[in-house]
Amino acid sequence: MPNFPRTDLAVEAEALHRSAAAVTELPGVRAAQTQRRGFAVTQVEVLDAAGSEALCKPIGRYDTLDLTPLLRRADDAFENAAQTLSELLRAALPLMPEASVLVVGLGNRAITPDAVGPDAMQSVFVTRHLRAQLPEQFGHFRSVAALTPGVLGTTGVESAELVRAMTDRLRPDAVIVVDALACAEPDRLGRTVQLTDTGITPGSGVGNDRAELDRTTLGVPVAAIGLPTVIDAGSLTDDPRAERMFVTPRDIDAVVRDAAKLIGYGIDLALHDGLTVADLDLLLS
């Protein structure tokens, strides 16, 4: 089997394997690209066990949103990107109006390329406590709680253990997980967001697999949203020493800050009917 670069992105895995096989389609895999509000969205569906084995991805749906118009500062790009992300999330995680949700930000806030999850939680509109304390003002919002479990090296506890414990305690109807990802193509670093209905295996893209967070382990539907922030240096050079390294863009601070806000707003728009970006600016200020 070819030695493919490490990547968490299904869209890259599909393209790499299709190119290596020199065929138009892979068995058990379906891919298509559409345009939404000026943004390119590529959907890869892993349909069965054959597709799962080919891409080394669980059966499910993987949407990749290209953020190029946002990075070019196109008119209304942030609002259009957030609305598009919210639509993709609603499609991946259909919810009844009264369904409650736990949103989890994985990663280490002290390490910028790994801070996407924790930073995104700052833009998630949490309402569980408000619905209980001020039902007249906030009772029409969905019940949303947020968790930033940290990492094993600083807490001594696996993130998955904390998420499972909180899920058992709160009994949400669904879980949304946000994390940093690894990619294989430099052009995708900080420039795409992947959303999947399969859950996530934290650290898999950098060879540090942790316990899975999915429907099997948590007992409820799990959607995962990720931003690629690192790339395997071995894919950029023939120097064998690079195989032990991952690299990140020099402007990673701004990349993570802006993308984390976008992801948080996209989650909010998906979970709370009727809200706008302007509303969220006020609610989260």
N, C-alpha and C positions, 0 to 999 in steps of 0.2 A: 504494500500500500504506500502511496507517496507520502513524504514527510511534509505535511501542510503546516503553515505557520499557526501559532496559537490565535484563536479568536473566539469571542463570545457571541459574535454577530452571525445569525443564521443566514443573512443575505450574503455575507462573505463566504461562509462555508458552502453554500449552494453554488456560488459562482466558481469557487476553486475546484470543487468536485466535478461540476459539469464540464469545465475546461479540461480537466485531467482525463475525463472519460471520452471527450470529443463527441459528445452527444448533445442534442438540443434539450432533452429533458432527462431527469433522473427518476428512476422508479420510486414511487412512494413520495414524491416531492412535487409540489406545484408552486410556481412563482409568477407574480404579475406586478406591474407597476401602474400606478394611477397618479393623477394630480388632484390635490385638494387645496383650495384657497391659495394656489400658486406654489404649493410645496409638493415635492415628489415623495410618494409613499410606495415602498416596495413591500409586498406581502409574500412571505414564504410560508407554505403550509406543509408540515410533515404529516403525511396522511396515514402511515402504517409502520409496521416494524421494519420493513425494507428501507423506507425513507429515514427512519430513526437511526438505523445502523449506518447508512451512507453518510449522514451529516453529523452523527454523534450528538444528536439533539433529541429531546423527548418529543413524542407526538403532540402536535398542537400548532398554534398560529403565532407567527412572528412578524410584526410590522416594524419597518424601519422608516423613520421620518428624517428626510434630508433637510438640514437647517440652513442651507446656503442663503436663501432669501433673508433670513433673520440676520446672518452675519454681514450681509451687504446693507443692512439697515433699510430695507425696502419699506415703503409706506405701510403702516399698520401690520408690520411683519410679526411683532410679538403677539398681538391679539390673534392674528390668523394662525400662528403656530400653536398657541395655547388652545384655541378652539379645535384645531385639527387633532391635537394630542388628546383632548377630552373625548372627541368622537371615537377615536381608535380605542381608548380605554373603555368606553361604554360598550363598544362592540365586543371587546375581549372579555369583559366582565359584566354581563347583564345583571342588573339588580332591581329588585322590587323597590317601590318608593320608600318603604319603612325599613329596608335592610340597613344594618349597621356595618361599619367598616373600620378596621384597624390598619393604619398606614405605618410602615416601618422603614426607617432610614438606616441602612447598613453602612458600615465603614468607620473610618477613623478621622475625626475632624482635625486632628493635629497633623495629618499628612494630606496635603492639598489634593493630589490626584485621587485619593480615597475618600474625599469629603463630600462627594455628590449627595449621598443619602442623608447624612446629618444636616447639610446645608438646605436641602430641599424641604426638610421638616419645618424650617423657619417660615416657609410660604404655604404650609398646609393649614387650612382653616379648621381648627378642632372645635367641636361643638358638643361633645358628650356631656361635659360638665355644665355648659350653658343651658342645654335642654332640661337638665335636672333642676338647675337653680332659677332659671328665668324662662319657664315654659311659654309664657305669653309672647315674649319677644323672639325666642329662638326655637320654639317647638316645631316650626315648619321646616327647619333644616334637618338634614340627615344626621344621625349620630355618628360622629367621626372622632376617633382617638388616634394619637400618634405616639410612636415609640422610637427612641434612638438607643439601641442596646449596646453600642460601643463594640470593642473587639476583644478577643480572648486575651491578648497581651496586656491590656490595661484593666480588665475586669476580672479575669480568672474564670469567666463563664462563657461558654459558647453562645454566640448570638442566637442560634437556633433554639437553645434551651430557654433563653429569656423570651423569645417570641412565642414558643409553645406554651410557656407558663402564662404569659399575658393573654394568649388566645383562649386557653382553658378558663382563665379568670373572667374575661370580658365576654366571651362567647359571641364574637362578631360573626356576621353572615358572610364576610369575605375579608381577605387581606390583600393589601397592595404593598409590594416591596420595591424600594428604590436603591440602586447600587451603582458603583463605578464598574466599567467593563474594560476588557482588552480587545484590541482590534488588530487586523493584519495589514491594513492599508493606511498609510499616513494621512490621506485625504479625509479619512473618516474620524480622525482624532478630534473630539470636541465638536464635531459637525453633524452627528446623527444621533438620534434617540431610538433605541429599540424597545418595543413593548410586546410582551408575550403573555399568553394565558397559561403557560406551563409551570409557573413558579421559577425558582432560581437555585443554583448551587453556588453560593458565594465563594469567590476566590478561584473558580475553575479556570478562568482565562489566564491566570498567572501561575498555574500549577500548585495552588495552595487550597485544594478543595476542602470545603467545610460541609457540615450537614445540610442536606437539601431543605428548602422551604417550599413545599408544594401541597397539593390537596391531600396526598397520602400522609404526609407528616403532620399537617395542621388540621385536617378534617373539614376544611372549607375551601372554596375556590380561591386561588392565589394568582394574581397578576403581578408581573415584574416589569419595572421600567429601568432602563440603564443607559448611561452615557459612556462611550469609550474614551478613556483618559490616558491610557498607556498602550504602547506597542512593543512587541518583542524585538529587541535590537538586532537579533540574529537574522531577521527578515530584511534588514536594511544594509547589511554588509557581509562580506565573506570572512571577516575576522572571527575566528572561533571563540575568542574571549567574549564577544558580544552575546553569545548564546546564554550567558548568565545574567544578562541585563534587560531591564525594561526602561523605556524612555518616555518622556512626556513633553508636551509643548512648553516653550519658554513663557507663554502667557497663560499658563494653566490656572492661575488665580482668577483672572477675569473670566476664563472659559467656564470654570466650575461655578462661579458666582452667578453668571447669567443663565447657564443651563439649569442650575438648581432652582432658580426662581421660575423658569419656564415650566419645569416638571411639576413644581408645587402648584402653580396656577392651573396647569392642565388637569391635575387631580381634582382641585377644587371645583372647576367648571363641570367636570364629569359627575361629581358626587352631589352637587347642590344645584338643582334646577333653578333657572332664572337669574343666576348671578352673572355679572359681567366682569371684565378685567378692571374697569373703573371701581366697581363695588369692592373687589378684593383689595385694591389699593387702599381704600378707606378702612376696611375691616382689619387689614393686617398691619396698618401703619402704627 
